[in-house]
Amino acid sequence: MLTVAPFDRLGTPMEIIKHFGGKKQYLAAIQELARELYGVS
C-alpha cells in the first residue's frame, strides 16, 4: 500500500514508518484507522 499513489509521495515505506516512531507504532496506527473506518474491533 505504501508504494502506490498517493502514498508513494510521502516517502519510502521505511521513512513513513519512522514518522510513526517505528514499526510497532505504525501497525497500531493502521489498526486504529481500520477500527475507525470499518468498525473493526
DSSP file (Angstrom, degrees, kcal/mol; ACC not computed):
  #  RESIDUE AA STRUCTURE BP1 BP2  ACC     N-H-->O    O-->H-N    N-H-->O    O-->H-N    TCO  KAPPA ALPHA  PHI   PSI    X-CA   Y-CA   Z-CA
    1    1 A M    >         0   0    0      0, 0.0     3,-1.3     0, 0.0     6,-0.3   0.000 360.0 360.0 360.0 -35.7    0.0    0.0    0.0
    2    2 A L  T 3   +     0   0    0      1,-0.3     8,-0.2     5,-0.1     9,-0.2   0.581 360.0  58.3 -75.1  -7.6    2.8    2.4    0.8
    3    3 A T  T 3  S+     0   0    0      2,-0.1     2,-0.3     9,-0.1    -1,-0.3   0.357  92.3  81.6-103.7   6.0    4.3    2.1   -2.7
    4    4 A V  S X> S-     0   0    0     -3,-1.3     4,-1.2     1,-0.1     3,-1.0  -0.804  88.4 -56.1-110.7 154.3    1.2    3.2   -4.6
    5    5 A A  T 34 S+     0   0    0      1,-0.3    -2,-0.1    -2,-0.3    -1,-0.1  -0.376 117.0  16.4 -63.6 143.8    0.0    6.7   -5.4
    6    6 A P  T >4 S+     0   0    0      0, 0.0     3,-1.4     0, 0.0    -1,-0.3  -0.987 125.6  54.2 -89.7   0.2   -0.6    8.9   -3.5
    7    7 A F  G X4 S+     0   0    0     -3,-1.0     3,-1.9     1,-0.3     4,-0.3   0.802  96.5  67.4 -66.1 -28.8    1.2    7.3   -0.6
    8    8 A D  G >< S+     0   0    0     -4,-1.2     3,-0.8     1,-0.3    -1,-0.3   0.744  92.2  62.8 -64.0 -20.9    4.5    6.9   -2.5
    9    9 A R  G <  S+     0   0    0     -3,-1.4    -1,-0.3     1,-0.2    -2,-0.2   0.613  91.8  65.9 -77.6 -11.2    4.8   10.7   -2.5
   10   10 A L  G <  S-     0   0    0     -3,-1.9     2,-0.2     1,-0.3    -1,-0.2   0.604 117.5 -88.6 -84.7 -12.4    5.0   10.6    1.3
   11   11 A G    <   -     0   0    0     -3,-0.8    -1,-0.3    -4,-0.3     0, 0.0  -0.750  60.0 -40.6 131.6-179.6    8.4    8.8    1.3
   12   12 A T     >  -     0   0    0     -2,-0.2     4,-2.5    -3,-0.1     5,-0.2  -0.334  63.1-102.5 -72.6 162.3    9.7    5.3    1.3
   13   13 A P  H  > S+     0   0    0      0, 0.0     4,-2.4     0, 0.0     5,-0.2   0.902 124.5  49.9 -53.3 -41.6    7.9    2.7    3.4
   14   14 A M  H  > S+     0   0    0      2,-0.2     4,-2.2     1,-0.2     5,-0.1   0.891 109.4  51.0 -66.5 -38.4   10.7    2.9    6.0
   15   15 A E  H  > S+     0   0    0      2,-0.2     4,-1.4     1,-0.2    -1,-0.2   0.912 111.5  47.8 -63.5 -42.0   10.5    6.7    6.1
   16   16 A I  H  X S+     0   0    0     -4,-2.5     4,-0.7     1,-0.2     3,-0.3   0.924 111.3  50.0 -65.3 -44.4    6.8    6.6    6.7
   17   17 A I  H ><>S+     0   0    0     -4,-2.4     5,-1.9     1,-0.2     3,-1.0   0.888 106.9  55.6 -61.4 -39.5    7.2    4.0    9.4
   18   18 A K  H ><5S+     0   0    0     -4,-2.2     3,-1.3     1,-0.3    -1,-0.2   0.833  97.8  63.1 -63.1 -32.2    9.8    6.2   11.1
   19   19 A H  H 3<5S+     0   0    0     -4,-1.4    -1,-0.3    -3,-0.3    -2,-0.2   0.783 103.3  50.0 -62.3 -26.1    7.3    9.1   11.2
   20   20 A F  T <<5S-     0   0    0     -3,-1.0    -1,-0.3    -4,-0.7    -2,-0.2   0.505 125.4-103.0 -89.2  -5.8    5.2    6.9   13.5
   21   21 A G  T < 5S-     0   0    0     -3,-1.3     2,-0.2    -4,-0.4    -3,-0.2   0.532  80.2 -34.9  96.2   7.6    8.1    6.1   15.8
   22   22 A G  S  ><S-     0   0    0     -5,-1.9     4,-2.2     1,-0.1     5,-0.1  -0.663  80.6 -63.9 131.1 174.3    8.8    2.6   14.5
   23   23 A K  H  > S+     0   0    0      1,-0.2     4,-2.8    -2,-0.2     5,-0.2   0.888 125.4  54.2 -64.1 -41.7    7.0   -0.5   13.1
   24   24 A K  H  > S+     0   0    0      1,-0.2     4,-1.9     2,-0.2    -1,-0.2   0.926 112.7  42.9 -60.4 -46.0    5.1   -1.2   16.3
   25   25 A Q  H  > S+     0   0    0      2,-0.2     4,-2.1     1,-0.2    -1,-0.2   0.858 112.8  53.9 -69.4 -35.4    3.6    2.3   16.5
   26   26 A Y  H  X S+     0   0    0     -4,-2.2     4,-2.2     2,-0.2    -2,-0.2   0.943 109.6  47.0 -62.4 -48.4    2.9    2.2   12.7
   27   27 A L  H  X S+     0   0    0     -4,-2.8     4,-2.3     1,-0.2    -2,-0.2   0.875 110.7  52.7 -63.0 -37.3    1.0   -1.0   13.0
   28   28 A A  H  X S+     0   0    0     -4,-1.9     4,-2.3    -5,-0.2    -1,-0.2   0.901 109.2  49.6 -64.3 -40.2   -1.0    0.3   15.9
   29   29 A A  H  X S+     0   0    0     -4,-2.1     4,-2.4     2,-0.2    -2,-0.2   0.892 110.3  50.1 -65.4 -39.6   -2.0    3.4   13.9
   30   30 A I  H  X S+     0   0    0     -4,-2.2     4,-2.3     2,-0.2    -2,-0.2   0.904 111.0  49.4 -65.2 -41.1   -3.1    1.2   11.0
   31   31 A Q  H  X S+     0   0    0     -4,-2.3     4,-2.2     2,-0.2    -2,-0.2   0.910 111.3  49.0 -64.0 -42.1   -5.2   -0.9   13.3
   32   32 A E  H  X S+     0   0    0     -4,-2.3     4,-2.2     2,-0.2    -2,-0.2   0.907 110.4  51.0 -64.2 -41.4   -6.8    2.2   14.9
   33   33 A L  H  X S+     0   0    0     -4,-2.4     4,-2.6     1,-0.2     5,-0.2   0.915 109.5  50.3 -61.2 -43.8   -7.5    3.6   11.4
   34   34 A A  H  X S+     0   0    0     -4,-2.3     4,-2.9     1,-0.2     6,-0.7   0.901 109.3  51.7 -62.0 -41.2   -9.2    0.3   10.4
   35   35 A R  H  X S+     0   0    0     -4,-2.2     4,-1.7     4,-0.2    -1,-0.2   0.920 113.0  44.9 -61.0 -43.5  -11.3    0.3   13.5
   36   36 A E  H  < S+     0   0    0     -4,-2.2    -2,-0.2     2,-0.2    -1,-0.2   0.893 119.6  40.7 -68.2 -40.1  -12.5    3.9   12.8
   37   37 A L  H  < S+     0   0    0     -4,-2.6    -2,-0.2    -5,-0.2    -3,-0.2   0.896 132.5  19.1 -75.7 -41.2  -13.1    3.3    9.1
   38   38 A Y  H  < S-     0   0    0     -4,-2.9    -3,-0.2    -5,-0.2    -2,-0.2   0.422  96.9-116.0-116.0  -1.0  -14.7   -0.1    9.3
   39   39 A G     <  +     0   0    0     -4,-1.7     2,-0.3    -5,-0.4    -4,-0.2   0.791  57.8 160.6  68.4  26.5  -15.9   -0.6   12.8
   40   40 A V              0   0    0     -6,-0.7    -1,-0.2     1,-0.1    -2,-0.1  -0.655 360.0 360.0 -82.2 133.6  -13.4   -3.5   13.3
   41   41 A S              0   0    0     -2,-0.3    -1,-0.1    -3,-0.1    -6,-0.1   0.433 360.0 360.0-102.4 360.0  -12.6   -4.3   16.9
